[in-house]
Amino acid sequence: MNRLVLTASLVERGATRYTPAGLPAVDMRLTHQSTVTEDGKPRQVSLEMRAVAIGEITRPVLALRLGAPVRFTGFLTAARNGKGLVFHVTEVA
């Protein structure tokens, strides 16, 4: 199963663009920092990742405040250029 749930802050949001199918799309950059337990020991985790919202989910994404923590749900896929991953957001809470 390919499902990701991540609490992150929206730090960058692009303008609405449209896919070849005519769907609205918004490119984003998310950051996350937390402490997790790995092998019984605390570990600091910090990451920044590219994300995109396509379709109806763009409406709530456009209403998000920059910097506020939000729970994003979606899936990962390879970037178009084959360099890295992109988080496709399907829900925000």
N, CA, C and O of each residue as an XYZ file, in Angstrom:
372
protein
N       0.851     -1.180      0.000
C       0.000      0.000      0.000
C       0.893      1.238      0.000
O       1.908      1.262      0.696
N       0.543      2.241     -0.750
C       1.274      3.498     -0.841
C       0.392      4.589     -0.244
O      -0.437      5.174     -0.941
N       0.572      4.859      1.043
C      -0.212      5.886      1.735
C       0.694      6.574      2.728
O       1.402      5.922      3.495
N       0.670      7.890      2.709
C       1.497      8.667      3.611
C       0.620      9.645      4.372
O      -0.195     10.350      3.777
N       0.786      9.687      5.686
C       0.131     10.672      6.539
C       1.255     11.424      7.233
O       2.071     10.822      7.930
N       1.299     12.747      7.044
C       2.404     13.545      7.547
C       1.884     14.856      8.100
O       1.157     15.582      7.422
N       2.258     15.156      9.334
C       1.988     16.486      9.875
C       3.171     17.347      9.485
O       4.310     17.060      9.854
N       2.895     18.408      8.735
C       3.953     19.253      8.198
C       3.457     20.680      8.086
O       2.262     20.949      8.214
N       4.380     21.587      7.846
C       4.050     22.991      7.625
C       4.219     23.313      6.156
O       5.196     22.909      5.524
N       3.267     24.035      5.625
C       3.327     24.513      4.251
C       4.253     25.725      4.231
O       3.945     26.744      4.849
N       5.378     25.630      3.531
C       6.332     26.745      3.514
C       6.387     27.451      2.167
O       6.901     28.565      2.062
N       5.858     26.799      1.142
C       5.830     27.432     -0.180
C       4.662     26.871     -0.964
O       4.413     25.666     -0.959
N       3.946     27.762     -1.642
C       2.795     27.327     -2.433
C       2.832     28.073     -3.759
O       2.891     29.302     -3.784
N       2.796     27.329     -4.860
C       2.798     27.940     -6.180
C       1.415     28.410     -6.577
O       0.426     28.139     -5.895
N       1.365     29.112     -7.683
C       0.086     29.559     -8.232
C      -0.657     28.361     -8.821
O      -0.045     27.361     -9.195
N      -1.963     28.474     -8.897
C      -2.756     27.403     -9.498
C      -2.401     27.281    -10.972
O      -2.375     28.268    -11.707
N      -2.130     26.061    -11.383
C      -1.895     25.757    -12.790
C      -2.914     24.691    -13.185
O      -3.683     24.230    -12.341
N      -2.928     24.302    -14.441
C      -3.888     23.295    -14.888
C      -3.166     22.162    -15.610
O      -2.263     22.395    -16.413
N      -3.579     20.938    -15.311
C      -3.007     19.753    -15.941
C      -3.507     19.684    -17.386
O      -4.447     20.395    -17.742
N      -2.895     18.842    -18.221
C      -3.402     18.670    -19.588
C      -4.868     18.218    -19.623
O      -5.575     18.460    -20.602
N      -5.317     17.559    -18.545
C      -6.716     17.128    -18.465
C      -7.638     18.246    -17.991
O      -8.850     18.052    -17.892
N      -7.071     19.414    -17.697
C      -7.873     20.554    -17.270
C      -8.126     20.636    -15.778
O      -8.925     21.463    -15.339
N      -7.466     19.799    -14.984
C      -7.653     19.829    -13.527
C      -6.749     20.878    -12.898
O      -5.609     21.049    -13.327
N      -7.250     21.589    -11.876
C      -6.377     22.536    -11.179
C      -5.311     21.785    -10.394
O      -5.561     20.702     -9.866
N      -4.113     22.374    -10.320
C      -3.007     21.765     -9.577
C      -2.224     22.855     -8.870
O      -2.033     23.946     -9.406
N      -1.771     22.548     -7.657
C      -0.972     23.488     -6.863
C       0.269     22.756     -6.378
O       0.174     21.740     -5.690
N       1.436     23.282     -6.742
C       2.703     22.734     -6.263
C       3.027     23.351     -4.914
O       2.756     24.529     -4.681
N       3.611     22.547     -4.020
C       3.901     23.007     -2.658
C       5.245     22.484     -2.198
O       5.812     21.560     -2.783
N       5.742     23.096     -1.136
C       6.913     22.588     -0.428
C       6.501     22.504      1.045
O       5.990     23.466      1.619
N       6.736     21.324      1.644
C       6.352     21.067      3.033
C       7.602     20.810      3.858
O       8.589     20.276      3.353
N       7.556     21.197      5.147
C       8.631     20.862      6.072
C       8.045     20.144      7.273
O       6.897     20.366      7.658
N       8.866     19.275      7.856
C       8.449     18.500      9.025
C       9.642     18.365      9.972
O      10.769     18.119      9.542
N       9.371     18.529     11.263
C      10.380     18.298     12.302
C       9.702     17.601     13.471
O       8.621     17.996     13.907
N      10.356     16.559     13.969
C       9.803     15.854     15.122
C      10.881     14.986     15.748
O      12.004     14.889     15.253
N      10.502     14.363     16.846
C      11.346     13.359     17.487
C      10.610     12.038     17.394
O       9.444     11.937     17.775
N      11.294     11.030     16.888
C      10.716      9.688     16.775
C      11.586      8.720     17.561
O      12.709      9.054     17.939
N      11.077      7.544     17.801
C      11.852      6.514     18.488
C      12.295      5.489     17.463
O      11.483      4.943     16.717
N      13.593      5.234     17.437
C      14.144      4.224     16.538
C      15.042      3.312     17.361
O      16.000      3.771     17.985
N      14.733      2.028     17.360
C      15.481      1.045     18.138
C      15.564      1.444     19.610
O      16.592      1.267     20.263
N      14.440      1.995     20.120
C      14.356      2.352     21.523
C      15.025      3.666     21.901
O      15.062      4.021     23.079
N      15.550      4.387     20.929
C      16.246      5.639     21.221
C      15.590      6.791     20.466
O      15.128      6.607     19.341
N      15.544      7.981     21.076
C      14.958      9.134     20.384
C      15.855      9.605     19.243
O      17.082      9.576     19.337
N      15.215     10.035     18.175
C      15.953     10.537     17.015
C      15.240     11.767     16.483
O      14.021     11.755     16.313
N      15.987     12.823     16.221
C      15.437     14.033     15.626
C      15.279     13.815     14.125
O      16.202     13.349     13.458
N      14.109     14.154     13.601
C      13.821     14.013     12.181
C      13.460     15.385     11.629
O      12.635     16.103     12.195
N      14.081     15.728     10.531
C      13.802     16.998      9.868
C      13.832     16.752      8.371
O      14.779     16.156      7.858
N      12.795     17.210      7.658
C      12.768     17.003      6.216
C      12.016     18.112      5.517
O      11.197     18.811      6.113
N      12.310     18.252      4.259
C      11.580     19.162      3.376
C      11.250     18.355      2.141
O      12.104     17.630      1.629
N      10.013     18.469      1.647
C       9.629     17.677      0.492
C       8.707     18.436     -0.444
O       7.987     19.352     -0.047
N       8.756     18.017     -1.705
C       7.862     18.578     -2.704
C       6.529     17.854     -2.613
O       6.465     16.656     -2.338
N       5.469     18.611     -2.852
C       4.132     18.032     -2.821
C       3.286     18.718     -3.890
O       3.618     19.805     -4.362
N       2.199     18.071     -4.258
C       1.267     18.631     -5.228
C      -0.147     18.235     -4.827
O      -0.386     17.140     -4.318
N      -1.067     19.142     -5.066
C      -2.490     18.872     -4.878
C      -3.142     19.020     -6.248
O      -2.908     20.010     -6.941
N      -3.953     18.050     -6.642
C      -4.593     18.077     -7.953
C      -6.088     17.844     -7.788
O      -6.502     16.931     -7.073
N      -6.890     18.657     -8.440
C      -8.338     18.503     -8.418
C      -8.980     19.313     -7.302
O      -8.510     20.395     -6.952
N     -10.059     18.775     -6.749
C     -10.846     19.478     -5.728
C     -10.052     19.815     -4.469
O     -10.372     20.786     -3.784
N      -9.027     19.032     -4.155
C      -8.236     19.269     -2.944
C      -7.486     20.595     -3.025
O      -7.010     21.092     -2.004
N      -7.370     21.176     -4.218
C      -6.675     22.465     -4.327
C      -7.402     23.561     -3.560
O      -6.760     24.490     -3.071
N      -8.705     23.478     -3.445
C      -9.468     24.520     -2.718
C      -9.039     24.630     -1.259
O      -8.668     25.722     -0.828
N      -9.072     23.548     -0.478
C      -8.623     23.693      0.907
C      -7.121     23.983      1.006
O      -6.691     24.652      1.945
N      -6.324     23.499      0.068
C      -4.882     23.777      0.097
C      -4.630     25.268     -0.098
O      -3.758     25.838      0.557
N      -5.383     25.904     -0.989
C      -5.204     27.340     -1.220
C      -5.615     28.172     -0.003
O      -5.175     29.312      0.141
N      -6.450     27.614      0.868
C      -6.895     28.329      2.070
C      -5.933     28.162      3.250
O      -6.092     28.844      4.262
N      -4.955     27.288      3.149
C      -4.021     27.046      4.259
C      -3.102     28.237      4.482
O      -2.679     28.903      3.536
N      -2.798     28.496      5.768
C      -1.832     29.534      6.123
C      -0.430     28.963      6.021
O      -0.182     27.832      6.438
N       0.480     29.737      5.472
C       1.875     29.320      5.425
C       2.410     29.183      6.844
O       2.137     30.029      7.695
N       3.162     28.132      7.100
C       3.802     27.933      8.393
C       2.975     27.205      9.428
O       3.525     26.754     10.433
N       1.681     27.073      9.227
C       0.823     26.387     10.205
C       0.939     24.877     10.029
O       0.950     24.397      8.895
N       1.026     24.106     11.132
C       1.082     22.644     11.004
C      -0.270     22.090     10.544
O      -1.323     22.484     11.046
N      -0.217     21.182      9.591
C      -1.412     20.586      9.002
C      -1.145     19.099      8.810
O      -0.006     18.701      8.565
N      -2.181     18.278      8.918
C      -2.035     16.855      8.628
C      -2.382     16.628      7.158
O      -3.517     16.843      6.734
N      -1.392     16.192      6.393
C      -1.550     15.910      4.973
C      -1.606     14.401      4.779
O      -0.830     13.665      5.390
N      -2.516     13.941      3.935
C      -2.624     12.529      3.597
C      -2.567     12.399      2.079
O      -3.109     13.232      1.353
N      -1.905     11.345      1.612
C      -1.828     11.130      0.175
C      -0.924      9.961     -0.147
O      -0.860      8.989      0.605
N      -0.222     10.058     -1.272
C       0.652      8.969     -1.719
C       1.910      9.537     -2.358
O       1.948     10.702     -2.754
N       2.929      8.706     -2.453
C       4.195      9.099     -3.061
C       4.298      8.556     -4.474
O       3.825      7.459     -4.771
N       4.927      9.345     -5.345
C       5.207      8.902     -6.701
C       6.527      9.507     -7.158
O       7.001     10.483     -6.577
N       7.110      8.938     -8.183
C       8.359      9.476     -8.723
C       8.083     10.824     -9.392
O       7.025     11.036     -9.985
N       9.048     11.719     -9.284
C       8.936     13.008     -9.961
C       8.994     12.785    -11.461
O       9.565     11.799    -11.927
N       8.411     13.691    -12.207
C       8.381     13.566    -13.668
C       9.764     13.418    -14.270
O       9.961     12.645    -15.208
N      10.732     14.166    -13.727
C      12.091     14.112    -14.269
C      12.878     12.922    -13.734
O      14.049     12.748    -14.073
N      12.241     12.101    -12.899
C      12.894     10.924    -12.355
C      13.826     11.207    -11.196
O      14.502     10.301    -10.709
N      13.873     12.456    -10.744
C      14.763     12.836     -9.653
C      13.951     13.039     -8.377
O      13.363     14.100     -8.172
N      13.923     12.042     -7.542
C      13.245     12.166     -6.261
C      11.792     11.744     -6.299
O      11.309     11.150     -7.263
N      11.108     12.075     -5.204
C       9.706     11.716     -5.011
C       8.852     12.958     -4.870
O       9.342     14.025     -4.500
N       7.574     12.812     -5.167
C       6.598     13.881     -4.966
C       5.452     13.303     -4.149
O       4.964     12.211     -4.440
N       5.027     14.029     -3.139
C       3.906     13.663     -2.285
C       2.640     14.232     -2.915
O       2.476     15.451     -2.972
N       1.744     13.367     -3.389
C       0.470     13.800     -3.952
C      -0.543     13.853     -2.807
O      -0.940     12.820     -2.268
N      -0.946     15.045     -2.451
C      -1.863     15.268     -1.328
C      -3.301     15.014     -1.780
O      -3.752     15.554     -2.790
N      -4.012     14.181     -1.012
C      -5.406     13.889     -1.318
C      -6.364     14.363     -0.230
O      -7.568     14.474     -0.464
N      -5.828     14.646      0.971
C      -6.642     15.137      2.094
C      -5.810     16.088      2.951
O      -4.597     15.923      3.077
N      -6.471     17.084      3.537
C      -5.833     17.950      4.549
C      -6.766     18.051      5.733
O      -7.987     18.080      5.578
N      -6.179     18.106      6.926
C      -6.994     18.213      8.150
C      -6.283     19.084      9.149
O      -6.792     19.306     10.247
